[in-house]
Structure formats: structure tokens, C-alpha cells
Amino acid sequence: MEGSTPKKNKLFTGEGEGKVNWKKRKAEKLEQKKRLKEAKLIQQLEKSNKAKEEALKQQQSQEDEEKAKGRLYTVSVALPGSVLDNAQSPELRTYLAGQIARACAVFCVDEVVVFDEQGEDTKATIEGEFKGVGKKGQACVQLARILQFLECPQYLRKVFFPKHHDLQFAGLLNPLDSPHHMRIDEEAKFREGVVLDRPCKAGKGSFVNCGMRKEVQIDKQLQSGLRVTVQLNKNQNTESRVYKGVVVAPHVPRTEGGLYWGYSVRLASCLSAVMTECPFKDGYDLTIGTSEKGSDTDDATLPSFRHLLVVFGGLQGLEASVDTDPNLDVTDPSVLFDLYLNTCPGQGSRTIRTEALGKISSRLTSSQQLGQEVMFLGLLIKHTLKLDTILDQFVIWLSMNAFP
């Protein structure tokens, strides 16, 4: 109607419920939007932190599992270098050393000690080079050199072992094929390598040849030509020209990963030096001597140990090594060892050749006693003159005594 006054919109006029403060309302909306955004961010952050905590727990559990798999004990074997003197040709000497090396690798021996059973008066037998076959030859040096050669991964041998007549026939020996002897494309957490003589930026570490298609850049700057154990990073950039890794102690693959990582070779000038020059801080806590004059294995029980040492004598036994050692005032070698065992009672041969004592196996089981892990070592020893014949009396003894 023409005379009627149009109704005013209360929403725009501010009449009715009151006038609207648009600035205040806009500020409230912005504040509400801000609170929602903050709540969403907090929720995302909590979710991210929870995922990180779960990943950290999972990683920690994996590390604990790996450490639980680790092997803390060590097994050492000592034998005289004169075992090579009984071989009648350089080929047989090399083959004999190869049998010892393979036995130690197959059964996870961590240290091989080559001692001179003639005593300190003949230091030439552990210093210098082998000059010939026979008792006057420096058999200790040759045996140690062949043992080291076979333990070294193939891709590192050219660096550490130049041509040498002691190694003339070493290339014909069966490979040890230990876990640290990696193939070029084999994926592994640890690898052995040699530090390269290549310039690197300050603080960027060094380059290492680990037998892979790419070099490995480590976290420390080390002298070139040094053999190192490298732990590779889990996440590698495939587009990078090098892999990334860190240097670790040689025992880490064994203590944390439970991997057998080869053996070290040590030369000792006499029998007493085998024990006095022990590389472990607390020494060997369990020592075993083998002799035909020892106790029967049926009457012996293996106690717990951290560092075990098993000592084999030469052709004349440990008694001859004790007699020629100027540092020992004893005549009975049994007083030097915790256990002095005869692993083959009633033997049919006057002597058991030392090289036939190379087959040493580590059958280990653990049991809890006073909160500590008690470990048992089983020894499998070849007793006959033929290298292909094995007597297992010691394993039978172990199964009857070590296992409940």
C-alpha cells in the first residue's frame, strides 16, 4: 500500500534484539578459528610425538634384541708353530696351516696364538721370514702369515699381503668364507675395509674401500692403509656417489650382532707369553691344556667363563714347552691350567699330531645361575693321523655333562 511504511530489516537496522558489533563478532570468529587451528596442530603434534615414541621404542627393542643375540665370551686357541716342521714340503706346510685356519673359522675361534715351544732363546722363529723346510725354518712366522692371509677378506688381500714366498701356495687353499668375507652386492650391517689415501674435506672423515661398488665415507679421519670395521647407515641415498657409515671396534659385530667376525693372530715367544701377553684386560679366566697325561674328560666339568684359552702342545707335548720356557719354574704343566685333559684316553698312537687337534667346535648353551649366563664349550677334536677321520669322544662328554 502506498501510505504504509515499509518494514525495516532488524538484521541491518540493529533494532529488535539489539545492535550487532561486527568488529567484535569478526574478532570472535577469528579467535575461534585460531583456537580450532591450534587444537588441530596440537592433535597433529601429539600424533607425531606418539609415532616417534613408538618408533623409538621399536628401535630400542630391536637394539635390545640384537644385543641379546650378541656373544660376549671369546674362545682362544694356542698351538706351537713347530707343527709345520713335521710337514715335508712347502705345499704340505701350507695345506696344514689352511686346515688349522678353516677349523678355527668354522667353529668360531676368536684368537689364535702361535707360540715357540723352544722358548725365548730362539726368537728368530717368531721374527723374520721363513727360510726353509725343517726344524730350522721359521715356522711360527709362516704359520701366522698364512692364518692372517686366510682370515683377511679377499678384496683386501692385495693391500695387506704383497707377494711373498710364504704365501706361494696359499691361493690354492679352501676359502674360509666367514661372515665378514662379503660379496660385492651383499647387504650387511657391518663390513671390513681399508682407509684410502684420498683427500677429504676437514671434518668430513675418510673414504674406505669395503669391497662394494661405491666407497664408504666414515665419520672419522684416519690414517690411510688402516684396516677398519665399518657399520653402514641403515638409510642410504642411492643417488649419492658414496655410502655413509661409522667406524666401530672390531668386536662390535660379535658383541652386538652375534656375528662371527674372524680371528686375530698373535705371536708368543714362549708358552708363558701366551698367558702373560693376553690382550684382554682381566686375562683368560678359564685355561685348558691338552695332553695324554691329563685327566679323563669324563671326570671334568666346564665352569662358566668369559675368555677361554685352549692350549695344544707340539709333537713332544706341552711338557717339552714347559721344560724349555725360562720363565717357568714348574715341571708339571698341569699346574698352569684350570683343566688338564686327555681328550683321547687309550689312544692307539704314541702321539696325536697337533694339526689333527685343529677341529675345534663351539657348541654352546647357556643357563641362568646366580643371575649370570653360564656358558659351556664343546670341543670336537680330530684324533687320527688322517685328516678326514674325526673322533667325537669330547662331544659325547659334553652332551653328558653340559646339557641337563
Secondary structure as the mmCIF struct_conf table of DSSP 4:
data_model
#
loop_
_struct_conf.conf_type_id
_struct_conf.id
_struct_conf.beg_label_comp_id
_struct_conf.beg_label_asym_id
_struct_conf.beg_label_seq_id
_struct_conf.end_label_comp_id
_struct_conf.end_label_asym_id
_struct_conf.end_label_seq_id
BEND BEND1 GLY A 3 SER A 4
HELX_LH_PP_P HELX_LH_PP_P1 THR A 5 ASN A 9
HELX_RH_AL_P HELX_RH_AL_P1 LYS A 10 THR A 13
BEND BEND2 GLY A 16 GLU A 17
HELX_RH_AL_P HELX_RH_AL_P2 TRP A 22 LYS A 69
STRN STRN1 THR A 74 PRO A 80
HELX_RH_3T_P HELX_RH_3T_P1 GLY A 81 ASN A 86
BEND BEND3 GLN A 88 SER A 89
HELX_RH_AL_P HELX_RH_AL_P3 PRO A 90 VAL A 106
TURN_TY1_P TURN_TY1_P1 PHE A 107 CYS A 108
STRN STRN2 GLU A 111 PHE A 115
TURN_TY1_P TURN_TY1_P2 GLU A 117 GLN A 118
HELX_RH_3T_P HELX_RH_3T_P2 GLU A 120 ILE A 126
BEND BEND4 GLU A 127 GLY A 128
BEND BEND5 VAL A 133 GLY A 134
TURN_TY1_P TURN_TY1_P3 LYS A 135 LYS A 136
BEND BEND6 GLY A 137 GLY A 137
HELX_RH_AL_P HELX_RH_AL_P4 ALA A 139 GLU A 151
BEND BEND7 CYS A 152 CYS A 152
HELX_RH_3T_P HELX_RH_3T_P3 GLN A 154 LEU A 156
HELX_RH_AL_P HELX_RH_AL_P5 ARG A 157 PHE A 160
HELX_RH_3T_P HELX_RH_3T_P4 HIS A 165 LEU A 167
TURN_TY1_P TURN_TY1_P4 GLN A 168 PHE A 169
HELX_RH_3T_P HELX_RH_3T_P5 ALA A 170 LEU A 172
BEND BEND8 LEU A 173 LEU A 173
HELX_LH_PP_P HELX_LH_PP_P2 ASN A 174 PRO A 175
TURN_TY1_P TURN_TY1_P5 PRO A 179 HIS A 180
BEND BEND9 HIS A 181 HIS A 181
TURN_TY1_P TURN_TY1_P6 ILE A 184 ASP A 185
BEND BEND10 LYS A 189 LYS A 189
STRN STRN3 PHE A 190 VAL A 195
TURN_TY1_P TURN_TY1_P7 ALA A 202 GLY A 203
BEND BEND11 LYS A 204 LYS A 204
STRN STRN4 PHE A 207 ASN A 209
BEND BEND12 GLY A 211 LYS A 214
STRN STRN5 VAL A 216 GLN A 217
BEND BEND13 ASP A 219 LYS A 220
TURN_TY1_P TURN_TY1_P8 SER A 224 GLY A 225
STRN STRN6 ARG A 227 LEU A 232
BEND BEND14 LYS A 234 ASN A 235
TURN_TY1_P TURN_TY1_P9 THR A 238 GLU A 239
BEND BEND15 SER A 240 VAL A 242
STRN STRN7 TYR A 243 VAL A 248
TURN_TY1_P TURN_TY1_P10 PRO A 250 HIS A 251
HELX_RH_AL_P HELX_RH_AL_P6 VAL A 252 THR A 255
TURN_TY1_P TURN_TY1_P11 GLU A 256 GLY A 257
STRN STRN8 SER A 264 ALA A 268
BEND BEND16 SER A 269 CYS A 270
HELX_RH_AL_P HELX_RH_AL_P7 LEU A 271 THR A 276
TURN_TY1_P TURN_TY1_P12 GLU A 277 GLU A 277
BEND BEND17 PRO A 279 PHE A 280
TURN_TY1_P TURN_TY1_P13 LYS A 281 ASP A 282
BEND BEND18 ASP A 285 ASP A 285
STRN STRN9 LEU A 286 ASP A 296
HELX_RH_3T_P HELX_RH_3T_P6 THR A 297 ASP A 299
BEND BEND19 ARG A 306 ARG A 306
STRN STRN10 HIS A 307 VAL A 311
STRN STRN11 GLY A 314 GLY A 314
TURN_TY1_P TURN_TY1_P14 LEU A 315 GLN A 316
HELX_RH_AL_P HELX_RH_AL_P8 GLY A 317 THR A 324
TURN_TY1_P TURN_TY1_P15 PRO A 326 ASN A 327
BEND BEND20 THR A 331 THR A 331
HELX_RH_3T_P HELX_RH_3T_P7 PRO A 333 LEU A 336
BEND BEND21 PHE A 337 ASP A 338
STRN STRN12 LEU A 339 ASN A 342
BEND BEND22 THR A 343 CYS A 344
TURN_TY1_P TURN_TY1_P16 PRO A 345 GLY A 346
BEND BEND23 GLY A 348 ARG A 350
HELX_RH_3T_P HELX_RH_3T_P8 THR A 354 LEU A 357
STRN STRN13 SER A 366 GLN A 369
TURN_TY1_P TURN_TY1_P17 LEU A 370 GLY A 371
STRN STRN14 GLN A 372 MET A 375
BEND BEND24 THR A 384 LYS A 386
TURN_TY1_P TURN_TY1_P18 LEU A 387 ASP A 388
HELX_RH_AL_P HELX_RH_AL_P9 GLN A 393 ASN A 401
TURN_TY1_P TURN_TY1_P19 ALA A 402 ALA A 402
#
